């Protein structure tokens, strides 16, 4: 669960970090609030949400068990813990 949360946060923060890096590289007063106009923040937020949605869609499509796989739950085998798997 924590991996999905950190992935979502990283995907959401990526456009803002990229824009901050762009401002830092191109303008001497990048830290000023005037560089972060409401229109720019709005477009960055839209881009961030698109990245998060696309990232989770790709993750859902590529993750999980293969089609037709059966889940074998976790069990104890001769006193040794065997985690659950798909077979």
SULKA-V127868 format. One line per field, one symbol per residue. ss: DSSP state (@ for helix, = for strand, . for the rest). psi: psi as a letter, one per 20 degrees, with the letter a starting at -180 (. if undefined). A space follows every 10 residues. Layout:
ss->???
psi->???
This chain:
ss->.@@@@@@@@@ @@@@@@@@@@ @@@@@@.... ..@@@..@@@ @@@@@@@@@@ @@@@@@@@@@ @@........ ==..===..= ==..==.
psi->hhghghgggg hhighggggg ggghhhphlh iqihhmqhgg hghhgghghg ggggghgggh hiraqqpjqp porqrpoljp poqqrp.
